[in-house]
Amino acid sequence: MSPEPGRITTHVLDTARGRPAAGVPVTLERAAGRGWEPVGGGTTDGDGRARELLPPGTPLAAGAWRLTFDTAAYLGPDGFWPQVAVIFTVRDPGGHHHVPLLLSPYGYSTYRGS
């Protein structure tokens, strides 16, 4: 049996409303030279999760990655943050990299999840 391929997932929680943030578009990119190369993405489901950001067959490589959350699509005109970009480093391409975002109209935080 071959090992499970590496994954990148996210979970967006609306801390102001105390519930998952459904319908947040997320873009996944990897560092390429002096810029970023789009790799995949998705939209958070009813539980606020985007479980399959890498397209099938796309290997996860070591290096810098960026998740960009289109928070304006979720927060609307009352939100201060039109988008949130989270840059992180993949050191173990075979591992699961879970990057949650805690979001409110005037603040956000993130951490390495499990």
DSSP file (Angstrom, degrees, kcal/mol; ACC not computed):
  #  RESIDUE AA STRUCTURE BP1 BP2  ACC     N-H-->O    O-->H-N    N-H-->O    O-->H-N    TCO  KAPPA ALPHA  PHI   PSI    X-CA   Y-CA   Z-CA
    1    1 A M              0   0    0      0, 0.0     0, 0.0     0, 0.0     0, 0.0   0.000 360.0 360.0 360.0 130.9    0.0    0.0    0.0
    2    2 A S        -     0   0    0      1,-0.1     0, 0.0     3,-0.0     0, 0.0  -0.489 360.0 -97.8 -81.3 152.2    1.4    3.4   -1.0
    3    3 A P        -     0   0    0      0, 0.0    -1,-0.1     0, 0.0     0, 0.0  -0.298  44.5 -96.4 -67.1 153.0    1.6    6.2    1.6
    4    4 A E        -     0   0    0      1,-0.1     3,-0.1    90,-0.1     2,-0.0  -0.476  45.3-113.6 -67.1 136.2   -1.1    8.8    1.6
    5    5 A P        -     0   0    0      0, 0.0    89,-0.1     0, 0.0    -1,-0.1  -0.303  38.5 -89.1 -69.7 157.6   -0.1   11.9   -0.4
    6    6 A G        -     0   0    0     87,-0.6     2,-0.3    54,-0.2    90,-0.2  -0.262  47.7-161.5 -63.6 152.9    0.4   15.2    1.4
    7    7 A R  E     -a   96   0A   0     88,-1.9    90,-3.0    -3,-0.1     2,-0.4  -0.958  18.9-153.6-137.7 154.1   -2.6   17.5    1.7
    8    8 A I  E     +a   97   0A   0     -2,-0.3    45,-1.0    88,-0.2    46,-0.4  -0.998  27.8 164.5-124.7 125.4   -3.4   21.2    2.5
    9    9 A T  E     -a   98   0A   0     88,-2.2    90,-2.6    -2,-0.4     2,-0.3  -0.876  15.1-160.9-133.1 166.4   -6.8   21.9    4.0
   10   10 A T  E     -aB  99  50A   0     40,-1.7    40,-2.0    -2,-0.3     2,-0.3  -0.950   9.2-159.4-145.0 166.1   -8.4   24.8    5.8
   11   11 A H  E     -aB 100  49A   0     88,-0.5    90,-2.8    -2,-0.3     2,-0.5  -0.951  11.0-156.8-147.9 123.1  -11.3   25.6    8.1
   12   12 A V  E     -a  101   0A   0     36,-3.1     9,-2.7    -2,-0.3     2,-0.5  -0.918   9.7-170.9-109.7 124.4  -12.8   29.1    8.4
   13   13 A L  E     -aC 102  20A   0     88,-2.6    90,-3.2    -2,-0.5     2,-1.0  -0.953  20.2-138.7-116.5 131.7  -14.7   30.0   11.6
   14   14 A D  E  >> -aC 103  19A   0      5,-3.0     5,-1.5    -2,-0.5     4,-1.5  -0.776  18.3-174.0 -87.9 103.4  -16.7   33.2   12.0
   15   15 A T  T  45S+     0   0    0     88,-2.4    89,-0.2    -2,-1.0    -1,-0.2   0.725  80.1  57.2 -75.8 -20.4  -15.8   34.2   15.6
   16   16 A A  T  45S+     0   0    0     87,-0.8    -1,-0.2     1,-0.2    88,-0.1   0.854 118.8  30.7 -75.4 -35.2  -18.3   37.1   15.6
   17   17 A R  T  45S-     0   0    0      2,-0.2    -2,-0.2    -3,-0.1    -1,-0.2   0.567 103.7-127.3 -99.3 -11.5  -21.3   34.8   14.8
   18   18 A G  T  <5S+     0   0    0     -4,-1.5    -3,-0.2     1,-0.2    -2,-0.0   0.886  73.5  92.4  68.0  39.6  -19.9   31.7   16.5
   19   19 A R  E   <S-C   14   0A   0     -5,-1.5    -5,-3.0    29,-0.0    -1,-0.2  -0.966  83.7 -74.3-153.6 166.7  -20.3   29.5   13.5
   20   20 A P  E     -C   13   0A   0      0, 0.0     2,-1.0     0, 0.0    -7,-0.3  -0.318  44.0-122.5 -63.0 149.9  -18.5   28.1   10.5
   21   21 A A    >   -     0   0    0     -9,-2.7     3,-0.6    26,-0.2    -9,-0.2  -0.819  33.5-167.2 -97.7  98.0  -18.0   30.5    7.6
   22   22 A A  T 3   +     0   0    0     -2,-1.0    23,-0.2     1,-0.2    24,-0.1  -0.585  62.5  28.5 -84.8 146.0  -19.6   28.9    4.6
   23   23 A G  T 3  S+     0   0    0     21,-2.3    -1,-0.2     1,-0.2    22,-0.1   0.692  72.6 147.7  84.0  20.3  -19.0   30.1    1.0
   24   24 A V    <   -     0   0    0     -3,-0.6    20,-1.9    21,-0.2    -1,-0.2  -0.799  43.9-135.4 -89.6 116.2  -15.5   31.6    1.4
   25   25 A P  E     -F   43   0B   0      0, 0.0    45,-2.7     0, 0.0     2,-0.4  -0.502  23.4-166.6 -69.1 137.9  -13.5   31.3   -1.8
   26   26 A V  E     -FG  42  69B   0     16,-3.4    16,-2.4    43,-0.2     2,-0.4  -0.994   8.2-159.6-130.5 132.0   -9.9   30.1   -1.2
   27   27 A T  E     -FG  41  68B   0     41,-2.4    41,-2.4    -2,-0.4     2,-0.5  -0.928   6.6-154.0-111.4 136.2   -7.0   30.2   -3.6
   28   28 A L  E     +FG  40  67B   0     12,-3.0    11,-3.0    -2,-0.4    12,-1.8  -0.941  20.8 167.8-111.6 128.7   -3.9   28.0   -3.1
   29   29 A E  E     -FG  38  66B   0     37,-2.4    37,-2.8    -2,-0.5     2,-0.3  -0.935  21.8-145.9-134.6 157.5   -0.6   29.1   -4.6
   30   30 A R  E     -FG  37  65B   0      7,-2.1     7,-3.0    -2,-0.3    35,-0.2  -0.931  35.2 -95.0-122.1 152.3    3.0   28.0   -4.3
   31   31 A A  E     +F   36   0B   0     33,-2.6     2,-0.3    -2,-0.3     5,-0.2  -0.404  42.9 177.9 -64.6 135.9    6.1   30.2   -4.5
   32   32 A A  E >   -F   35   0B   0      3,-2.5     3,-2.1    -2,-0.1     2,-0.3  -0.866  57.6 -53.8-144.4 104.1    7.6   30.2   -7.9
   33   33 A G  T 3  S-     0   0    0     -2,-0.3    -1,-0.0     1,-0.3    -2,-0.0  -0.497 120.7 -19.8  65.2-123.9   10.7   32.4   -8.5
   34   34 A R  T 3  S+     0   0    0     -2,-0.3    -1,-0.3    -3,-0.1     2,-0.2   0.299 135.0  38.3 -98.5   8.3    9.8   35.9   -7.3
   35   35 A G  E <  S-F   32   0B   0     -3,-2.1    -3,-2.5    -5,-0.0     2,-0.4  -0.463  86.9 -83.9-135.5-154.3    6.1   35.4   -7.5
   36   36 A W  E     -F   31   0B   0     -5,-0.2    -5,-0.2    -2,-0.2    -2,-0.1  -0.970  22.7-148.6-129.4 140.1    3.3   32.9   -6.9
   37   37 A E  E     -F   30   0B   0     -7,-3.0    -7,-2.1    -2,-0.4     2,-0.1  -0.939  24.3-124.0-109.5 120.3    1.9   30.1   -9.1
   38   38 A P  E     +F   29   0B   0      0, 0.0    -9,-0.3     0, 0.0     3,-0.1  -0.411  37.8 164.8 -61.9 135.1   -1.8   29.2   -8.8
   39   39 A V  E     -     0   0B   0    -11,-3.0     2,-0.3     1,-0.4   -10,-0.2   0.682  53.4 -49.2-120.8 -39.8   -2.2   25.5   -7.9
   40   40 A G  E     +F   28   0B   0    -12,-1.8   -12,-3.0    14,-0.1    -1,-0.4  -0.886  50.3 170.5-172.6-160.3   -5.7   25.0   -6.7
   41   41 A G  E     -F   27   0B   0     12,-1.2     2,-0.3   -14,-0.3   -14,-0.2  -0.981   5.9-170.1 158.8-165.9   -8.4   26.2   -4.4
   42   42 A G  E     -F   26   0B   0    -16,-2.4   -16,-3.4    -2,-0.3     2,-0.4  -0.971  30.6 -84.9 172.4-165.7  -12.0   25.8   -3.5
   43   43 A T  E     -F   25   0B   0     -2,-0.3     6,-0.1   -18,-0.3   -21,-0.0  -0.993  44.3-103.4-133.0 138.8  -14.9   27.3   -1.5
   44   44 A T        -     0   0    0    -20,-1.9   -21,-2.3    -2,-0.4     6,-0.2  -0.347  37.7-136.6 -64.6 141.0  -15.6   26.5    2.2
   45   45 A D    >   -     0   0    0      4,-2.6     3,-2.5   -23,-0.2   -21,-0.2  -0.065  40.7 -73.8 -85.0-170.5  -18.6   24.1    2.7
   46   46 A G  T 3  S+     0   0    0      1,-0.3   -24,-0.2   -24,-0.1    -2,-0.1   0.697 135.4  52.4 -61.4 -20.6  -21.4   24.4    5.2
   47   47 A D  T 3  S-     0   0    0      2,-0.2    -1,-0.3   -26,-0.1   -26,-0.2   0.302 121.0-109.1 -95.6   6.9  -19.0   23.3    8.0
   48   48 A G  S <  S+     0   0    0     -3,-2.5   -36,-3.1     1,-0.3     2,-0.3   0.615  77.4 131.1  77.7  13.0  -16.5   26.1    6.9
   49   49 A R  E     -B   11   0A   0    -38,-0.2    -4,-2.6    -6,-0.1     2,-0.5  -0.769  46.1-166.0-106.9 144.8  -14.1   23.6    5.5
   50   50 A A  E     +B   10   0A   0    -40,-2.0   -40,-1.7    -2,-0.3     3,-0.3  -0.947  18.9 172.2-120.7 105.6  -12.2   23.3    2.2
   51   51 A R        +     0   0    0     -2,-0.5     2,-0.4     1,-0.2     3,-0.2   0.686  65.4  43.9 -92.9 -21.6  -11.0   19.7    2.2
   52   52 A E        +     0   0    0      1,-0.1   -11,-0.3   -45,-0.1    -1,-0.2  -0.685  56.9 146.0-129.1  77.8   -9.5   19.3   -1.3
   53   53 A L        +     0   0    0    -45,-1.0   -12,-1.2    -2,-0.4   -25,-0.2   0.820  60.5  70.1 -84.2 -32.4   -7.5   22.4   -2.2
   54   54 A L  S    S-     0   0    0    -46,-0.4   -14,-0.1   -14,-0.2     3,-0.1  -0.724  91.9-117.2 -83.5 131.6   -4.9   20.5   -4.3
   55   55 A P    >   -     0   0    0      0, 0.0     3,-2.2     0, 0.0    -2,-0.1  -0.346  46.5 -82.2 -62.2 149.6   -6.2   19.1   -7.6
   56   56 A P  T 3  S+     0   0    0      0, 0.0    -4,-0.0     0, 0.0     0, 0.0  -0.259 118.0  19.5 -54.2 136.2   -6.1   15.3   -7.8
   57   57 A G  T 3  S+     0   0    0      1,-0.2    -3,-0.0    -3,-0.1     0, 0.0   0.378  90.0 127.2  84.4  -4.6   -2.7   14.1   -8.9
   58   58 A T    <   -     0   0    0     -3,-2.2    -1,-0.2   -19,-0.0     2,-0.1  -0.771  55.9-136.3 -87.6 118.0   -0.9   17.3   -7.9
   59   59 A P        -     0   0    0      0, 0.0     2,-0.6     0, 0.0   -52,-0.0  -0.433  10.5-124.4 -74.8 147.2    2.0   16.5   -5.6
   60   60 A L        -     0   0    0     33,-0.3     2,-0.3    -2,-0.1   -54,-0.2  -0.810  33.0-162.7 -87.9 124.5    2.6   18.6   -2.5
   61   61 A A        -     0   0    0     -2,-0.6    29,-0.2     1,-0.1    31,-0.1  -0.777  23.2-101.7-110.4 153.1    6.2   19.9   -2.6
   62   62 A A  S    S+     0   0    0     -2,-0.3     2,-0.3    29,-0.1    29,-0.2  -0.391  78.7  64.9 -65.2 148.6    8.4   21.4    0.1
   63   63 A G  E    S- H   0  90B   0     27,-2.3    27,-3.1    -2,-0.1     2,-0.3  -0.850  88.6 -25.4 134.3-168.7    8.6   25.2    0.1
   64   64 A A  E     - H   0  89B   0     -2,-0.3   -33,-2.6    25,-0.2     2,-0.3  -0.629  54.1-179.0 -85.5 136.7    6.5   28.3    0.6
   65   65 A W  E     -GH  30  88B   0     23,-2.9    23,-2.4    -2,-0.3     2,-0.4  -0.914  11.4-151.4-130.0 156.4    2.7   28.1    0.0
   66   66 A R  E     -GH  29  87B   0    -37,-2.8   -37,-2.4    -2,-0.3     2,-0.5  -0.994   5.3-163.6-135.7 130.8    0.0   30.8    0.2
   67   67 A L  E     -GH  28  86B   0     19,-2.6    19,-3.0    -2,-0.4     2,-0.5  -0.955  11.8-164.9-104.9 127.0   -3.7   30.5    1.0
   68   68 A T  E     -GH  27  85B   0    -41,-2.4   -41,-2.4    -2,-0.5     2,-0.5  -0.966   3.6-158.0-116.6 120.9   -5.7   33.6    0.0
   69   69 A F  E     -GH  26  84B   0     15,-3.2    15,-1.9    -2,-0.5     2,-1.9  -0.854  14.3-141.8 -99.8 124.2   -9.2   33.9    1.4
   70   70 A D    >>  +     0   0    0    -45,-2.7     3,-0.9    -2,-0.5     4,-0.5  -0.593  33.1 167.9 -82.5  78.4  -11.7   36.1   -0.4
   71   71 A T  H >>  +     0   0    0     -2,-1.9     4,-3.6     1,-0.3     3,-0.7   0.737  65.6  67.9 -71.6 -22.5  -13.2   37.4    2.9
   72   72 A A  H 3> S+     0   0    0     10,-2.4     4,-1.8     1,-0.2    -1,-0.3   0.852  93.7  59.6 -63.4 -32.8  -15.1   40.2    1.1
   73   73 A A  H <4 S+     0   0    0     -3,-0.9    -1,-0.2     9,-0.3    -2,-0.2   0.792 118.5  30.2 -64.5 -26.7  -17.3   37.5   -0.5
   74   74 A Y  H << S+     0   0    0     -3,-0.7    -2,-0.2    -4,-0.5    -1,-0.2   0.863 125.7  39.7 -97.6 -48.1  -18.2   36.4    3.0
   75   75 A L  H >< S-     0   0    0     -4,-3.6     3,-0.7     6,-0.2    -3,-0.2   0.767  90.7-161.7 -77.8 -25.9  -18.1   39.5    5.2
   76   76 A G  G ><  -     0   0    0     -4,-1.8     3,-1.4    -5,-0.4    -1,-0.2  -0.320  53.5 -29.7  73.7-161.0  -19.6   41.9    2.6
   77   77 A P  G 3  S+     0   0    0      0, 0.0    -1,-0.2     0, 0.0    -2,-0.1   0.640 132.3  64.1 -70.1 -13.6  -19.2   45.7    2.7
   78   78 A D  G <  S+     0   0    0     -3,-0.7     2,-0.2    -6,-0.1    -2,-0.2   0.604  82.1  98.6 -85.0 -10.5  -19.1   45.7    6.5
   79   79 A G    <   -     0   0    0     -3,-1.4    27,-0.2     1,-0.1    -7,-0.0  -0.524  59.8-155.7 -80.5 143.8  -15.8   43.8    6.7
   80   80 A F  S    S+     0   0    0     25,-2.8    26,-0.1    -2,-0.2    -1,-0.1   0.757  83.1  64.8 -83.1 -28.6  -12.5   45.6    7.1
   81   81 A W        -     0   0    0     24,-0.5    -6,-0.2    23,-0.2    -1,-0.2  -0.850  56.0-178.6-102.2 103.9  -10.5   42.7    5.5
   82   82 A P  S    S+     0   0    0      0, 0.0   -10,-2.4     0, 0.0    -9,-0.3   0.808  77.9   1.5 -71.5 -27.1  -11.3   42.2    1.8
   83   83 A Q        -     0   0    0    -12,-0.2     2,-0.4   -13,-0.2   -13,-0.2  -0.987  62.2-149.1-154.8 154.7   -8.9   39.3    1.7
   84   84 A V  E     -H   69   0B   0    -15,-1.9   -15,-3.2    -2,-0.3     2,-0.5  -0.994  11.5-162.8-126.3 125.4   -6.6   37.5    4.0
   85   85 A A  E     -H   68   0B   0     -2,-0.4     2,-0.5   -17,-0.2   -17,-0.2  -0.938   3.5-169.3-110.1 127.8   -3.3   35.9    2.7
   86   86 A V  E     -H   67   0B   0    -19,-3.0   -19,-2.6    -2,-0.5     2,-0.5  -0.969   3.1-165.4-119.2 117.5   -1.6   33.3    4.9
   87   87 A I  E     +H   66   0B   0     -2,-0.5     2,-0.3   -21,-0.2   -21,-0.2  -0.873  17.7 163.9-104.2 133.5    1.9   32.2    3.8
   88   88 A F  E     -H   65   0B   0    -23,-2.4   -23,-2.9    -2,-0.5     2,-0.5  -0.927  33.0-114.6-144.9 166.5    3.3   29.1    5.4
   89   89 A T  E     -H   64   0B   0     -2,-0.3     2,-0.7   -25,-0.2   -25,-0.2  -0.912  13.6-151.2-112.0 128.2    6.1   26.6    4.8
   90   90 A V  E     +H   63   0B   0    -27,-3.1   -27,-2.3    -2,-0.5     7,-0.0  -0.873  25.3 162.3 -93.4 117.5    5.7   22.9    3.9
   91   91 A R  S    S+     0   0    0     -2,-0.7    -1,-0.2     1,-0.2   -29,-0.1   0.691  71.2  46.7-103.5 -28.4    8.6   21.0    5.3
   92   92 A D    >   -     0   0    0      1,-0.1     3,-2.3   -31,-0.1    -1,-0.2  -0.858  64.9-171.8-117.4  93.4    7.1   17.5    5.1
   93   93 A P  T 3  S+     0   0    0      0, 0.0   -87,-0.6     0, 0.0   -33,-0.3   0.668  85.5  57.7 -62.0 -15.5    5.4   17.0    1.7
   94   94 A G  T 3  S+     0   0    0    -89,-0.1     2,-0.1   -88,-0.1   -90,-0.1   0.489  94.7  90.2 -90.4  -2.4    3.9   13.8    2.8
   95   95 A G  S <  S-     0   0    0     -3,-2.3   -88,-1.9   -89,-0.1     2,-0.6  -0.332  82.3-105.4 -92.5 172.1    2.1   15.4    5.8
   96   96 A H  E     -a    7   0A   0    -90,-0.2     2,-0.7    -2,-0.1   -88,-0.2  -0.872  30.1-163.7 -96.3 122.0   -1.3   16.9    6.3
   97   97 A H  E     -a    8   0A   0    -90,-3.0   -88,-2.2    -2,-0.6     2,-0.5  -0.906   7.9-175.6-112.0 104.1   -1.1   20.7    6.5
   98   98 A H  E     -aD   9 113A   0     -2,-0.7    15,-3.1    15,-0.5   -88,-0.2  -0.895   3.8-174.6-106.5 123.2   -4.3   22.2    8.1
   99   99 A V  E     -a   10   0A   0    -90,-2.6   -88,-0.5    -2,-0.5    13,-0.2  -0.834   7.8-166.8-122.7  90.3   -4.4   26.0    8.2
  100  100 A P  E     -a   11   0A   0      0, 0.0    11,-0.9     0, 0.0     2,-0.4  -0.414   6.0-152.5 -75.7 152.9   -7.5   27.3   10.0
  101  101 A L  E     -aE  12 110A   0    -90,-2.8   -88,-2.6     9,-0.2     2,-0.6  -0.993   2.3-158.1-126.5 124.0   -8.6   30.9    9.8
  102  102 A L  E     -aE  13 109A   0      7,-3.1     7,-2.0    -2,-0.4     2,-0.4  -0.915  26.8-172.3 -99.4 122.8  -10.6   32.5   12.7
  103  103 A L  E     +aE  14 108A   0    -90,-3.2   -88,-2.4    -2,-0.6   -87,-0.8  -0.920  22.7 160.4-129.0 139.8  -12.4   35.5   11.2
  104  104 A S  E >   - E   0 107A   0      3,-2.4     3,-1.0    -2,-0.4   -23,-0.2  -0.913  55.7 -94.5-141.7 170.5  -14.5   38.5   12.3
  105  105 A P  T 3  S+     0   0    0      0, 0.0   -25,-2.8     0, 0.0   -24,-0.5   0.787 123.3  26.3 -59.1 -25.8  -15.3   41.8   10.5
  106  106 A Y  T 3  S+     0   0    0    -27,-0.2     2,-0.3   -26,-0.1   -27,-0.0   0.193 124.9  25.4-125.9  17.7  -12.4   43.5   12.2
  107  107 A G  E <   -E  104   0A   0     -3,-1.0    -3,-2.4   -26,-0.1     2,-0.3  -0.982  50.5-174.0-169.0 161.6   -9.8   40.9   13.0
  108  108 A Y  E     -E  103   0A   0     -2,-0.3     2,-0.3    -5,-0.2    -5,-0.2  -0.981   1.4-174.5-155.0 159.1   -8.5   37.5   12.1
  109  109 A S  E     -E  102   0A   0     -7,-2.0    -7,-3.1    -2,-0.3     2,-0.3  -0.968   5.0-166.9-149.6 163.5   -6.0   34.9   13.3
  110  110 A T  E     +E  101   0A   0     -2,-0.3     2,-0.3    -9,-0.2    -9,-0.2  -0.934   5.9 176.9-146.7 166.2   -4.6   31.6   12.1
  111  111 A Y        -     0   0    0    -11,-0.9     2,-0.8    -2,-0.3    -2,-0.0  -0.968  43.4 -83.1-161.7 168.6   -2.5   28.7   13.4
  112  112 A R        -     0   0    0     -2,-0.3   -13,-0.2   -13,-0.2     2,-0.1  -0.767  54.8-169.7 -83.3 113.9   -1.2   25.3   12.4
  113  113 A G  B      D   98   0A   0    -15,-3.1   -15,-0.5    -2,-0.8    -1,-0.0  -0.171 360.0 360.0 -93.8-171.7   -4.0   22.9   12.9
  114  114 A S              0   0    0    -17,-0.1   -15,-0.1    -2,-0.1    -1,-0.1   0.336 360.0 360.0-131.7 360.0   -4.2   19.1   12.9
